[in-house]
Amino acid sequence: MSASSAQKAVIFDLDGVLTDTAHYHFLAWKHIAEQVGVHFDEESNEQLKGIDRLNSLKFILDQSEQRFSEQEFLALAEQKNKHYQSLISNMKPQDVFPGVRDLLASLRSDDFALGVASVSKNALFVLDKIALIKDFDFVADAAKIKNTKPHPEIFLTVAQALSIAPESCVGIEDASAGVTAIKAANMPAIGVGSAEQLGHADEIVAKTGDITLGQILRLLNQL
């Protein structure tokens, strides 16, 4: 099926939705934070969900007593990325969350176009490692996205690439900023995680594997 032949789509975030790379991000950011004298724990990491690399680094450095030149800032960003890439280099197909492959197959059987809207510049690398890259019609290039989540640009970019109207797309996110971006793009949103953090989503599930085709069709008023 070509993306242009579909009339509806599902657009997935990557980290925390298709696979768990969040822990690797946490380890890499914690290493950077310790270097600059900033306390960084799991709660801090939650605040970076859905936020791109440079804005995440800014969040950490704003808490440091040290000051950094632009060159030092970019060097720290690159150091974090290389550390993260080394951590994810051993990811395997079995690292895909349970139920995700079945969900993708179910959506395919109902002629959905499938896209990925991740702010990670390593999205293609991760999708290749976990053998999901061929399952998607389009993966956004985060390097070409000017406005990061909660701005809707990345979801609108994927919808446009799939030739699907935004209101005919369902977005799936595990981050509050991501859900906000989906809603701003005029798409129904499914939040993966807790109602406390994702209460503005149209539907909330504990894990991606809990999402059903029927649930997505209902959100699109097609069931």
Secondary structure by P-SEA (a helix, b strand, c coil): ccccccccbbbbbcccccccaaaaaaaaaaaaaaaacccccaaaaaaaccccaaaaaaaaaaaccccccaaaaaaaaaaaaaaaaaaaccccccccccaaaaaaaaaaaabbbbbbbccccaaaaaaaaacccccccccccccccccccccaaaaaaaaaaaccccccbbbbbccaaaaaaaaaacbbbbbcccccccccccccccccccccaaaaaaaaccc
